[in-house]
Amino acid sequence: MNLVLASKSPRRIELLRATGLLFSIRPADIDERTVSAPSPCALAKVLAQQKARAAFLDASETVIGCDTVVAVGNEALGKPKDYDDAVRILTMLSGRRHSVFTGVCIKTAQEEKTFVCETGVWFYPLSEEEIASYAKTDEPYDKAGAYGIQGKGGLFVEKIEGDYNNVVGLPVSRLVRVLGSYENEKTRKKSENSQFNG
């Protein structure tokens, strides 16, 4: 399988490498600000599809596009623009549950398979000092929801419900199973075609 990850995220790259799969990296170039959807879940799905399509170049490839959306209710929280925005987002998350949706699109020349995983995350109540101190670090600014669960932001998390890796940015357990089912389906079709042609 000629596998391509349409992301430059160090976290996604590390998670996919840990599976043992061989892949190349080709970040997708899309303007996420121009994309809209009726819900955070739908937004994660649409962005994953657009990234997979933008990175797809060759019929021999299997391209993985993905995007993570953090949401409170039906409000999607993007990456913070600046310090004040990071403080605003973290204050919104303090002491409550939010959802993390990661959309994954697997694109080949023949088809697309897309799924979305949701993980519920509960934050402890955060003091103004905790929020301000964290917002002064570099960690919040390249992450949806203004925190990284695998870094210092993990200290804010009381509990999660669902896949931890989904919060990091890639639900690799489900991805590997979907890729496996796709490969099994290709093998079955090749076998049927061979029998038919024979």
Contact map, one row per residue, 1 for C-alpha under 8 A:
111000000000000000000000000000000000000000000000000000000000110000000000000000000000000000000000000000000000000000000000000000000000000000000000000000000000000000000000000000000000000000000000000000
111100000000000000000010000000000000000000000000000000000001110000000000000000000000000000000000000000000000000000000000000000000000000000000000000000000000000000000000000000000000000000000000000000
111110000000000000000111000000000000000000000000000000000000111100000000000000000000000000000000000000000000000000000000000000000000000000000000000000000000000000000000000000000000000000000000000000
011111000000000000000011110000000000000000000000000000000000111100000000000000000000000000000000000000000000000000000000000000000000000000000000000000000000000000000000000000000000000000000000000000
001111100000100000000011111000000000000000000000000000000000001110000000000000000000000000000000000000000000000000000000000000000000000000000000000000000000000000000000000000000000000000000000000000
000111110000000000000000111100000000000000000000001100100000001111000000000000000000000000000000000000000000000000000000000000000000000000000000000000000000000000000000000000000000000000000000000000
000011111001100000000000111100000000000000000000000000000000000011000000000000000000000000000000000000000000000000000000000000000000000000000000000000000000000000000000000000000000000000000000000000
000001111101100000000000111000000000000000000000000000000000000000000000000000000000000000000000000000000000000000000000000000000000000000000000000000000000000000000000000000000000000000000000000000
000000111111100000000000000000000000000000000000000000000000000000000000000000000000000000000000000000000000000000000000000000000000000000000000000000000000000000000000000000000000000000000000000000
000000011111110000000000000000000000000000000000000000000000000000000000000000000000000000000000000000000000000000000000000000000000000000000000000000000000000000000000000000000000000000000000000000
000000001111111000000000000000000000000000000000000000000000000000000000000000000000000000000000000000000000000000000000000000000000000000000000000000000000000000000001100000000000000000000000000000
000000111111111100000000000000000000000000000000000000000000000000000000000000000000000000000000000000000000000000000000000000000000000000000000000000000000000000000001110000000000000000000000000000
000010111111111110000000000000000000000000000000000000000000000000000000000000000000000000000000000000000000000000000000000000000000000000000000000000000000000000000000000000000000000000000000000000
000000000111111111000000000000000000000000000000000000000000000000000000000000000000000000000000000000000000000000000000000000000000000000000000000000000000000000000000000000000000000000000000000000
000000000011111111100000000000000000000000000000000000000000000000000000000000000000000000000000000000000000000000000000000000000000000000000000000000000000000000001000010100000000000000000000000000
000000000001111111111000000000000000000000000000000000000000000000000000000000000000000000000000000000000000000000000000000000000000000000000000000000000000000000000000010100000000000000000000000000
000000000000111111111100000000000000000000000000000000000000000000000000000000000000000000000000000000000000000000000000000000000000000000000000000000000000000000000000000000000000000000000000000000
000000000000011111111000000000000000000000000000000000000000000000000000000000000000000000000000000000000000000000000000000000000000000000000000000000000000000000000000000000000000000000000000000000
000000000000001111111000000000000000000000000000000000000000000000000000000000000000000000000000000000000000000000000000000000000000000000000000000000000000000000000000000100010000000000000000000000
000000000000000111111100000000000000000000000000000000000000000000000000000000000000000000000000000000000000000000000000000000000000000000000000000000000000000000000000000000000000000000000000000000
000000000000000111111110000000000000000000000000000000000000000000000000000000000000000000000000000000000000000000000000000000000000000000000000000000000000000000000000000000000000000000000000000000
001000000000000010011111000000000000000000000000000000000000000000000000000000000000000000000000000000000000000000000000000000000000000000000000000000000000000000000000000000000000000000000000000000
011110000000000000001111100000000000000000000000000000000000000000000000000000000000000000000000000000000000000000000000000000000000000000000000000000000000000000000000000000000000000000000000000000
001110000000000000000111110000000000000000000000000000000000000000000000000000000000000000000000000000000000000000000000000000000000000000000000000000000000000000000000000000000000000000000000000000
000111110000000000000011111000000000000000000000000000000000000000000000000000000000000000000000000000000000000000000000000000000000000000000000000000000000000000000000000000000000000000000000000000
000111110000000000000001111100000000000000000000000000100000000000000000000000000000000000000000000000000000000000000000000000000000000000000000000000000000000000000000000000000000000000000000000000
000011110000000000000000111110000000000000000000000000100000000000000000000000000000000000000000000000000000000000000000000000000000000000000000000000000000000000000000000000000000000000000000000000
000001100000000000000000011111000000000000000000001101100000000010000000000000000000000000000000000000000000000000000000000000000000000000000000000000000000000000000000000000000000000000000000000000
000000000000000000000000001111100000000000000000001001100000000000000000000000000000000000000000000000000000000000000000000000000000000000000000000000000000000000000000000000000000000000000000000000
000000000000000000000000000111110000000000000000011001000000000000000000000000000000000000000000000000000000000000000000000000000000000000000000000000000000000000000000000000000000000000000000000000
000000000000000000000000000011111110000000000000000000000000000000000000000000000000000000000000000000000000000000000000000000000000000000000000000000000000000000000000000000000000000000000000000000
000000000000000000000000000001111110000000000010000000000000000000000000000000000000000000000000000000000000000000000000000000000000000000000000000000000000000000000000000000000000000000000000000000
000000000000000000000000000000111111000000000000000000000000000000000000000000000000000000000000000000000000000000000000000000000000000000000000000000000000000000000000000000000000000000000000000000
000000000000000000000000000000111111000000000000000000000000000000000000000000000000000000000000000000000000000000000000000000000000000000000000000000000000000000000000000000000000000000000000000000
000000000000000000000000000000111111100000100110000000000000000000000000000000000000000000000000000000000000000000000000000000000000000000000000000000000000000000000000000000000000000000000000000000
000000000000000000000000000000001111110000100000000000000000000000000000000000000000000000000000000000000000000000000000000000000000000000000000000000000000000000000000000000000000000000000000000000
000000000000000000000000000000000011111101100100000000000000000000000000000000000000000000000000000000000000000000000000000000000000000000000000000000000000000000000000000000000000000000000000000000
000000000000000000000000000000000001111101100000000000000000000000000000000000000000000000000000000000000000000000000000000000000000000000000000000000000000000000000000000000000000000000000000000000
000000000000000000000000000000000000111111100000000000000000000000000000011100000000000000000000000000000000000000000000000000000000000000000000000000000000000000000000000000000000000000000000000000
000000000000000000000000000000000000111111110000000000000000000000001110011100000000000000000000000010000000000000000000000000000000000000000000000000000000000000000000000000000000000000000000000000
000000000000000000000000000000000000001111111000000000000000000000001000000000000000000000000000000011100000000000010000000000000000000000000000000000000000000000000000000000000000000000000000000000
000000000000000000000000000000000000111111111100000000000000000000000000000000000000000000000000000000000000000000000000000000000000000000000000000000000000000000000000000000000000000000000000000000
000000000000000000000000000000000011111111111110000000000000000000001000000000000000000000000000000000000000000000000000000000000000000000000000000000000000000000000000000000000000000000000000000000
000000000000000000000000000000000000000111111111000000000000000001111000000000000000000000000000000011100000000000010000000000000000000000000000000000000000000000000000000000000000000000000000000000
000000000000000000000000000000000000000011111111100000000000000000100000000000000000000000000000000001111000000001110000000000000000000000000000000000000000000000000000000000000000000000000000000000
000000000000000000000000000000000010100001111111110000000000000000000000000000000000000000000000000000100000000000000000000000000000000000000000000000000000000000000000000000000000000000000000000000
000000000000000000000000000000010010000000111111111000000000000001100000000000000000000000000000000000100000000000000000000000000000000000000000000000000000000000000000000000000000000000000000000000
000000000000000000000000000000000000000000011111111100000000000011100000000000000000000000000000000000111000000001000000000000000000000000000000000000000000000000000000000000000000000000000000000000
000000000000000000000000000000000000000000001111111110000000000011000000000000000000000000000000000000011000000001000000000000000000000000000000000000000000000000000000000000000000000000000000000000
000000000000000000000000000001000000000000000111111111000000000010000000000000000000000000000000000000000000000000000000000000000000000000000000000000000000000000000000000000000000000000000000000000
000001000000000000000000000111000000000000000011111111100000000011000000000000000000000000000000000000000000000000000000000000000000000000000000000000000000000000000000000000000000000000000000000000
000001000000000000000000000100000000000000000001111111110000001111000000000000000000000000000000000000001110000000000000000000000000000000000000000000000000000000000000000000000000000000000000000000
000000000000000000000000000000000000000000000000111111110000000010000000000000000000000000000000000000000010000000000000000000000000000000000000000000000000000000000000000000000000000000000000000000
000000000000000000000000000111000000000000000000011111110000000000000000000000000000000000000000000000000000000000000000000000000000000000000000000000000000000000000000000000000000000000000000000000
000001000000000000000000011110000000000000000000001111111000001010000000000000000000000000000000000000000000000000000000000000000000000000000000000000000000000000000000000000000000000000000000000000
000000000000000000000000000000000000000000000000000111111100101000000000000000000000000000000000000000000011000000000000000000000000000000000000000000000000000000000000000000000000000000000000000000
000000000000000000000000000000000000000000000000000000111110100000000000000000000000000000000000000000000000000000000000000000000000000000000000000000000000000000000000000000000000000000000000000000
000000000000000000000000000000000000000000000000000000011111100000000000000000000000000000000000000000000000100000000000000000000000000000000000000000000000000000000000000000000000000000000000000000
000000000000000000000000000000000000000000000000000000001111100000000000000000000000000000000000000000000001100000000000000000000000000000000000000000000000000000000000000000000000000000000000000000
010000000000000000000000000000000000000000000000000000000111110000000000000000000000000000000000000000000001100000000000000000000000000000000000000000000000000000000000000000000000000000000000000000
111100000000000000000000000000000000000000000000000000011111111000000000000000000000000000000000000000000001100000000000000000000000000000000000000000000000000000000000000000000000000000000000000000
111100000000000000000000000000000000000000000000000000000001111100000000000000000000000000000000000000000111100000000000000000000000000000000000000000000000000000000000000000000000000000000000000000
001111000000000000000000000000000000000000000000000100110000111110000000000000000000000000000000000000001111000000000000000000000000000000000000000000000000000000000000000000000000000000000000000000
001111000000000000000000000000000000000000000000000100000000011111000000000000000000000000000000000000011110000000000000000000000000000000000000000000000000000000000000000000000000000000000000000000
000011100000000000000000000100000000000000000001111110100000001111100000000000000000000000000000000000011110000000000000000000000000000000000000000000000000000000000000000000000000000000000000000000
000001100000000000000000000000000000000000010011101100000000000111110000000000000000000000000000000001111000000000000000000000000000000000000000000000000000000000000000010000000000000000000000000000
000000000000000000000000000000000000000000011011000000000000000011111000000000000000000000000000000001110000000000000000000000000000000000000000000000000000000000000000100000000000000000000000000000
000000000000000000000000000000000000000000010000000000000000000001111100000000000000000000000000000111100000000000000000000000000000000000000001000000000000000000000010100000000000000000000000000000
000000000000000000000000000000000000000110110000000000000000000000111110000111000000000000000000000111000000000000000000000000000000000000000001100000000000000000000000000000000000000000000000000000
000000000000000000000000000000000000000100000000000000000000000000011111000111000000000000000000011110000000000000000000000000000000000000000001100000000000000000000000000000000000000000000000000000
000000000000000000000000000000000000000100000000000000000000000000001111111110000000000000000000011110000000000000000000000000000000000000000000100000000000000000000000000000000000000000000000000000
000000000000000000000000000000000000000000000000000000000000000000000111111110000000000000001000111000000000000000000000000000000000000000000000000000000000000000000000000000000000000000000000000000
000000000000000000000000000000000000000000000000000000000000000000000011111000000000000000000000011000000000000000000000000000000000000000000000000000000000000000000000000000000000000000000000000000
000000000000000000000000000000000000001100000000000000000000000000000011111100000000000000000000000000000000000000000000000000000000000000000000000000000000000000000000000000000000000000000000000000
000000000000000000000000000000000000001100000000000000000000000000000011111110000000000000000000000000000000000000000000000000000000000000000000000000000000000000000000000000000000000000000000000000
000000000000000000000000000000000000001100000000000000000000000000001111011111000000000000000000000000000000000000000000000000000000000000000000000000000000000000000000000000000000000000000000000000
000000000000000000000000000000000000000000000000000000000000000000001111001111100000000010000000000000000000000000000000000000000000000000000001100000000000000000000000000000000000000000000000000000
000000000000000000000000000000000000000000000000000000000000000000001100000111110000000000000000000000000000000000000000000000000000000000000011110000000000000000000000000000000000000000000000000000
000000000000000000000000000000000000000000000000000000000000000000000000000011111000000000000000000000000000000000000000000000000000000000011111110000000000000000000000000000000000000000000000000000
000000000000000000000000000000000000000000000000000000000000000000000000000001111110110010000000000000000000000000000000000000000000000000011111110000000000000000000000000000000000000000000000000000
000000000000000000000000000000000000000000000000000000000000000000000000000000111110110000000000000000000000000000000000000000000000000000001000000000000000000000000000000000000000000000000000000000
000000000000000000000000000000000000000000000000000000000000000000000000000000011111110000000000000000000000000000000000000000000000000000001000000000000000000000000000000000000000000000000000000000
000000000000000000000000000000000000000000000000000000000000000000000000000000011111111000000000000000000000000000000000000000000000001100000000000000000000000000000000000000000000000000000000000000
000000000000000000000000000000000000000000000000000000000000000000000000000000000111111100000000000000000000000000000000000000000000000000000000000000000000000000000000000000000000000000000000000000
000000000000000000000000000000000000000000000000000000000000000000000000000000011111111110000000000000000000000000000000000000000000000000000000000000000000000000000000000000000000000000000000000000
000000000000000000000000000000000000000000000000000000000000000000000000000000011111111111000000000000000000000000000000000000000000001000011000010000000000000000000000000000000000000000000000000000
000000000000000000000000000000000000000000000000000000000000000000000000000000000011111111100000000000000000000000000000000000000011001000000000000000000000000000000000000000000000000000000000000000
000000000000000000000000000000000000000000000000000000000000000000000000000000000001111111110000000000000000000000000000000000000000000000000000000000000000000000000000000000000000000000000000000000
000000000000000000000000000000000000000000000000000000000000000000000000000010010000111111111000000000000000000000000000000000000000000000000000110000000000000000000000000000000000000000000000000000
000000000000000000000000000000000000000000000000000000000000000000000000000000000000011111111100000000000000000000000000000000000010000000000000111000000000000000000000000000000000000000000000000000
000000000000000000000000000000000000000000000000000000000000000000000000000000000000001111111100000000000000000000000000000001000010000000000000000000000000000000000000000000000000000000000000000000
000000000000000000000000000000000000000000000000000000000000000000000000000000000000000111111100000000000000000000000000000000000000000000000000000000000000000000000000000000000000000000000000000000
000000000000000000000000000000000000000000000000000000000000000000000001000000000000000011111111110000000000000000000000001000000000000000000000000000000000000000000000000000000000000000000000000000
000000000000000000000000000000000000000000000000000000000000000000000000000000000000000001111111000000000000000000000000001111000000000000000000000000000000000000000000000000000000000000000000000000
000000000000000000000000000000000000000000000000000000000000000000000000000000000000000000001111100000000000000000000000011111000000000000000000000000000000000000000000000000000000000000000000000000
000000000000000000000000000000000000000000000000000000000000000000000000000000000000000000001111110000000000000000000000011110000000000000000000000000000000000000000000000000000000000000000000000000
000000000000000000000000000000000000000000000000000000000000000000000001000000000000000000001011111000000000000000000001111000000000000000000000000000000000000000000000000000000000000000000000000000
000000000000000000000000000000000000000000000000000000000000000000000111100000000000000000001001111100000000000000000001110000000000000000000000000000000000000000000000000000000000000000000000000000
000000000000000000000000000000000000000000000000000000000000000000000111100000000000000000000000111110000000000000000111100000000000000000000000000000000000000000000000000000000000000000000000000000
000000000000000000000000000000000000000000000000000000000000000000011110000000000000000000000000011111000000000000000111100000000000000000000000000000000000000000000110000000000000000000000000000000
000000000000000000000000000000000000000110010000000000000000000000011110000000000000000000000000001111100000000000011110000000000000000000000000000000000000000000000110000000000000000000000000000000
000000000000000000000000000000000000000010011000000000000000000001111000000000000000000000000000000111110000000000011100000000000000000000000000000000000000000000000110111000000000000000000000000000
000000000000000000000000000000000000000010011111000000000000000001110000000000000000000000000000000011111000000001111000000000000000000000000000000000000000000000000000000000000000000000000000000000
000000000000000000000000000000000000000000001001100000000000000111100000000000000000000000000000000001111100000001110000000000000000000000000000000000000000000000000000010000100000000000000000000000
000000000000000000000000000000000000000000001001100100000000001111000000000000000000000000000000000000111110000111100000000000000000000000000000000000000000000000000000000000000000000000000000000000
000000000000000000000000000000000000000000000000000100000000011110000000000000000000000000000000000000011111000111000000000000000000000000000000000000000000000000000000000000000010000000000000000000
000000000000000000000000000000000000000000000000000110010000011110000000000000000000000000000000000000001111111110000000000000000000000000000000000000000000000000000000000000000000000000000000000000
000000000000000000000000000000000000000000000000000000010011111000000000000000000000000000000000000000000111111100000000000000000000000000000000000000000000000000000000000000000000000000000000000000
000000000000000000000000000000000000000000000000000000000111110000000000000000000000000000000000000000000011111000000000000000000000000000000000000000000000000000000000000000000000000000000000000000
000000000000000000000000000000000000000000000000000000000000000000000000000000000000000000000000000000000011111100000000000000000000000000000000000000000000000000000000000000000000000000000000000000
000000000000000000000000000000000000000000000000000000000000000000000000000000000000000000000000000000000011111110000000000000000000000000000000000000000000000000000000000000000000000000000000000000
000000000000000000000000000000000000000000000000000000000000000000000000000000000000000000000000000000001111011111000000000000000000000000000000000000000000000000000000000000000000000000000000000000
000000000000000000000000000000000000000000000000000000000000000000000000000000000000000000000000000000001110001111100000000000000000000000000000000000000000000000000000000000000000000000000000000000
000000000000000000000000000000000000000000001001100000000000000000000000000000000000000000000000000000111100000111110000000000000000000000000000000000000000000000000000000000000000000000000000000000
000000000000000000000000000000000000000000001000000000000000000000000000000000000000000000000000000000111000000011111000000000000000000000000000000000000000000000000000000000000000000000000000000000
000000000000000000000000000000000000000010011000000000000000000000000000000000000000000000000000000011110000000001111100000000000000000000000000000000000000000000000000000000000000000000000000000000
000000000000000000000000000000000000000000000000000000000000000000000000000000000000000000000000000011100000000000111110000000000000000000000000000000000000000000000100001000000000000000000000000000
000000000000000000000000000000000000000000000000000000000000000000000000000000000000000000000000001111000000000000011111000000000000000000000000000000000000000001100100000000000000000000000000000000
000000000000000000000000000000000000000000000000000000000000000000000000000000000000000000000000001110000000000000001111100000000000000000000000000000000000000111110110000000000000000000000000000000
000000000000000000000000000000000000000000000000000000000000000000000000000000000000000000000000111100000000000000000111110000000000000000000000000000000000000111000000000000000000000000000000000000
000000000000000000000000000000000000000000000000000000000000000000000000000000000000000000000000111100000000000000000011111000000000000000000000000000000000111110000000000000000000000000000000000000
000000000000000000000000000000000000000000000000000000000000000000000000000000000000000000000011110000000000000000000001111100000000000000000000000000000000111100000000000000000000000000000000000000
000000000000000000000000000000000000000000000000000000000000000000000000000000000000000000001111100000000000000000000000111111000000000000000000000000000001111000000000000000000000000000000000000000
000000000000000000000000000000000000000000000000000000000000000000000000000000000000000000000111000000000000000000000000011111000000000000000000000000000001110000000000000000000000000000000000000000
000000000000000000000000000000000000000000000000000000000000000000000000000000000000000000000111000000000000000000000000001111100000000000000000000000000000000000000000000000000000000000000000000000
000000000000000000000000000000000000000000000000000000000000000000000000000000000000000000100110000000000000000000000000001111110110000000000000000000000001000000000000000000000000000000000000000000
000000000000000000000000000000000000000000000000000000000000000000000000000000000000000000000000000000000000000000000000000011111110000000000000000000000000000000000000000000000000000000000000000000
000000000000000000000000000000000000000000000000000000000000000000000000000000000000000000000000000000000000000000000000000001111111000000000000000000000000000000000000000000000000000000000000000000
000000000000000000000000000000000000000000000000000000000000000000000000000000000000000000000000000000000000000000000000000000111111100000000000000000000000000000000000000000000000000000000000000000
000000000000000000000000000000000000000000000000000000000000000000000000000000000000000000000000000000000000000000000000000001111111110000000000000000000000000000000000000000000000000000000000000000
000000000000000000000000000000000000000000000000000000000000000000000000000000000000001001100000000000000000000000000000000001111111111000000000000000000000000000000000000000000000000000000000000000
000000000000000000000000000000000000000000000000000000000000000000000000000000000000001000000000000000000000000000000000000000011111111100000000000000000000000000000000000000000000000000000000000000
000000000000000000000000000000000000000000000000000000000000000000000000000000000000000000000000000000000000000000000000000000001111111110000000000000000000000000000000000000000000000000000000000000
000000000000000000000000000000000000000000000000000000000000000000000000000000000000000000000000000000000000000000000000000000000111111110110000000000011000000000000000000000000000000000000000000000
000000000000000000000000000000000000000000000000000000000000000000000000000000000010011000000000000000000000000000000000000000000011111111110000000000000000000000000000000000000000000000000000000000
000000000000000000000000000000000000000000000000000000000000000000000000000000000010000000000000000000000000000000000000000000000001111111000000000000000000000000000000000000000000000000000000000000
000000000000000000000000000000000000000000000000000000000000000000000000000000000000000000000000000000000000000000000000000000000000111111110000000000000000000000000000000000000000000000000000000000
000000000000000000000000000000000000000000000000000000000000000000000000000000000000000000000000000000000000000000000000000000000000001111111000000000000000000000000000000000000000000000000000000000
000000000000000000000000000000000000000000000000000000000000000000000000000000000000000000000000000000000000000000000000000000000000011011111110011100111000000000000000000000000000000000000000000000
000000000000000000000000000000000000000000000000000000000000000000000000000000110000010000000000000000000000000000000000000000000000011011111110111100000000000000000000000000000000000000000000000000
000000000000000000000000000000000000000000000000000000000000000000000000000000111100010000000000000000000000000000000000000000000000000001111110011000000000000000000000000000000000000000000000000000
000000000000000000000000000000000000000000000000000000000000000000000000000000110000000000000000000000000000000000000000000000000000000000111111010000000000000000000000000000000000000000000000000000
000000000000000000000000000000000000000000000000000000000000000000000000000001110000000000000000000000000000000000000000000000000000000000111111111100000000000000000000000000000000000000000000000000
000000000000000000000000000000000000000000000000000000000000000000011100000011110000000000000000000000000000000000000000000000000000000000000111111000000000000000000000000000000000000000000000000000
000000000000000000000000000000000000000000000000000000000000000000001110000011110000000011000000000000000000000000000000000000000000000000010011111000000000000000000000000000000000000000000000000000
000000000000000000000000000000000000000000000000000000000000000000000000000001110000010011000000000000000000000000000000000000000000000000111111111100000000000000000000000000000000000000000000000000
000000000000000000000000000000000000000000000000000000000000000000000000000000000000000001000000000000000000000000000000000000000000000000111011111110001100000000000000000000000000000000000000000000
000000000000000000000000000000000000000000000000000000000000000000000000000000000000000000000000000000000000000000000000000000000000000000110010011111111100000000000001000000000000000000000000000000
000000000000000000000000000000000000000000000000000000000000000000000000000000000000000000000000000000000000000000000000000000000000000000000000001111111110100000000011000000000000000000000000000000
000000000000000000000000000000000000000000000000000000000000000000000000000000000000000000000000000000000000000000000000000000000000000000000000000111111100000000000001000000000000000000000000000000
000000000000000000000000000000000000000000000000000000000000000000000000000000000000000000000000000000000000000000000000000000000000000000100000000111111100000000000000000000000000000000000000000000
000000000000000000000000000000000000000000000000000000000000000000000000000000000000000000000000000000000000000000000000000000000000010000100000000111111111000000000000000000000000000000000000000000
000000000000000000000000000000000000000000000000000000000000000000000000000000000000000000000000000000000000000000000000000000000000010000100000001111111111100000000000000000000000000000000000000000
000000000000000000000000000000000000000000000000000000000000000000000000000000000000000000000000000000000000000000000000000000000000000000000000001111111111100000000000000000000000000000000000000000
000000000000000000000000000000000000000000000000000000000000000000000000000000000000000000000000000000000000000000000000000000000000000000000000000010011111100000000000000000000000000000000000000000
000000000000000000000000000000000000000000000000000000000000000000000000000000000000000000000000000000000000000000000000001101000000000000000000000000011111110000000000000000000000000000000000000000
000000000000000000000000000000000000000000000000000000000000000000000000000000000000000000000000000000000000000000000000111100000000000000000000000010001111111100000000000000000000000000000000000000
000000000000000000000000000000000000000000000000000000000000000000000000000000000000000000000000000000000000000000000000111100000000000000000000000000000001111100000000000000000000000000000000000000
000000000000000000000000000000000000000000000000000000000000000000000000000000000000000000000000000000000000000000000000111000000000000000000000000000000000111110000000000000000000000000000000000000
000000000000000000000000000000000000000000000000000000000000000000000000000000000000000000000000000000000000000000000011110000000000000000000000000000000000111111010000000000000000000000000000000000
000000000000000000000000000000000000000000000000000000000000000000000000000000000000000000000000000000000000000000000011100000000000000000000000000000000000001111100000000000000000000000000000000000
000000000000000000000000000000000000000000000000000000000000000000000000000000000000000000000000000000000000000000000111000000000000000000000000000000000000000111110000000000000000000000000000000000
000000000000000000000000000000000000000000000000000000000000000000000000000000000000000000000000000000000000000000000110000000000000000000000000000000000000000011111110001000000000000000000000000000
000000000000000000000000000000000000000000000000000000000000000000000000000000000000000000000000000000000000000000000010000000000000000000000000000000000000000101111111001000000000000000000000000000
000000000000001000000000000000000000000000000000000000000000000000000000000000000000000000000000000000000000000000000000000000000000000000000000000000000000000000111111111100000000000000000000000000
000000000000000000000000000000000000000000000000000000000000000000000000000000000000000000000000000111000000000000001110000000000000000000000000000000000000000000111111111100000000000000000000000000
000000000000000000000000000000000000000000000000000000000000000000010000000000000000000000000000000111000000000000000010000000000000000000000000000010000000000000111111110000000000000000000000000000
000000000011000000000000000000000000000000000000000000000000000000000000000000000000000000000000000000000000000000000000000000000000000000000000000111000000000000011111110000000000000000000000000000
000000000011000000000000000000000000000000000000000000000000000000110000000000000000000000000000000001000000000000000000000000000000000000000000000000000000000000001111111000000000000000000000000000
000000000001001100000000000000000000000000000000000000000000000001000000000000000000000000000000000001010000000000000000000000000000000000000000000000000000000000001111111100000000000000000000000000
000000000000000000000000000000000000000000000000000000000000000000000000000000000000000000000000000001000000000000001000000000000000000000000000000000000000000000111100111111100000000000000000000000
000000000000001100100000000000000000000000000000000000000000000000000000000000000000000000000000000000000000000000000000000000000000000000000000000000000000000000001100011111110000000000000000000000
000000000000000000000000000000000000000000000000000000000000000000000000000000000000000000000000000000000000000000000000000000000000000000000000000000000000000000000000001111111000000000000000000000
000000000000000000000000000000000000000000000000000000000000000000000000000000000000000000000000000000000000000000000000000000000000000000000000000000000000000000000000001111111100000000000000000000
000000000000000000000000000000000000000000000000000000000000000000000000000000000000000000000000000000010000000000000000000000000000000000000000000000000000000000000000001111111110000000000000000000
000000000000000000100000000000000000000000000000000000000000000000000000000000000000000000000000000000000000000000000000000000000000000000000000000000000000000000000000000111111111000000000000000000
000000000000000000000000000000000000000000000000000000000000000000000000000000000000000000000000000000000000000000000000000000000000000000000000000000000000000000000000000011111111100000000000000000
000000000000000000000000000000000000000000000000000000000000000000000000000000000000000000000000000000000000000000000000000000000000000000000000000000000000000000000000000001111111110000000000000000
000000000000000000000000000000000000000000000000000000000000000000000000000000000000000000000000000000000100000000000000000000000000000000000000000000000000000000000000000000111111111000000000000000
000000000000000000000000000000000000000000000000000000000000000000000000000000000000000000000000000000000000000000000000000000000000000000000000000000000000000000000000000000011111111100000000000000
000000000000000000000000000000000000000000000000000000000000000000000000000000000000000000000000000000000000000000000000000000000000000000000000000000000000000000000000000000001111111110000000000000
000000000000000000000000000000000000000000000000000000000000000000000000000000000000000000000000000000000000000000000000000000000000000000000000000000000000000000000000000000000111111111000000000000
000000000000000000000000000000000000000000000000000000000000000000000000000000000000000000000000000000000000000000000000000000000000000000000000000000000000000000000000000000000011111111100000000000
000000000000000000000000000000000000000000000000000000000000000000000000000000000000000000000000000000000000000000000000000000000000000000000000000000000000000000000000000000000001111111110000000000
000000000000000000000000000000000000000000000000000000000000000000000000000000000000000000000000000000000000000000000000000000000000000000000000000000000000000000000000000000000000111111111000000000
000000000000000000000000000000000000000000000000000000000000000000000000000000000000000000000000000000000000000000000000000000000000000000000000000000000000000000000000000000000000011111111100000000
000000000000000000000000000000000000000000000000000000000000000000000000000000000000000000000000000000000000000000000000000000000000000000000000000000000000000000000000000000000000001111111110000000
000000000000000000000000000000000000000000000000000000000000000000000000000000000000000000000000000000000000000000000000000000000000000000000000000000000000000000000000000000000000000111111111000000
000000000000000000000000000000000000000000000000000000000000000000000000000000000000000000000000000000000000000000000000000000000000000000000000000000000000000000000000000000000000000011111111100000
000000000000000000000000000000000000000000000000000000000000000000000000000000000000000000000000000000000000000000000000000000000000000000000000000000000000000000000000000000000000000001111111110000
000000000000000000000000000000000000000000000000000000000000000000000000000000000000000000000000000000000000000000000000000000000000000000000000000000000000000000000000000000000000000000111111111000
000000000000000000000000000000000000000000000000000000000000000000000000000000000000000000000000000000000000000000000000000000000000000000000000000000000000000000000000000000000000000000011111111100
000000000000000000000000000000000000000000000000000000000000000000000000000000000000000000000000000000000000000000000000000000000000000000000000000000000000000000000000000000000000000000001111111110
000000000000000000000000000000000000000000000000000000000000000000000000000000000000000000000000000000000000000000000000000000000000000000000000000000000000000000000000000000000000000000000111111111
000000000000000000000000000000000000000000000000000000000000000000000000000000000000000000000000000000000000000000000000000000000000000000000000000000000000000000000000000000000000000000000011111111
000000000000000000000000000000000000000000000000000000000000000000000000000000000000000000000000000000000000000000000000000000000000000000000000000000000000000000000000000000000000000000000001111111
000000000000000000000000000000000000000000000000000000000000000000000000000000000000000000000000000000000000000000000000000000000000000000000000000000000000000000000000000000000000000000000000111111
000000000000000000000000000000000000000000000000000000000000000000000000000000000000000000000000000000000000000000000000000000000000000000000000000000000000000000000000000000000000000000000000011111
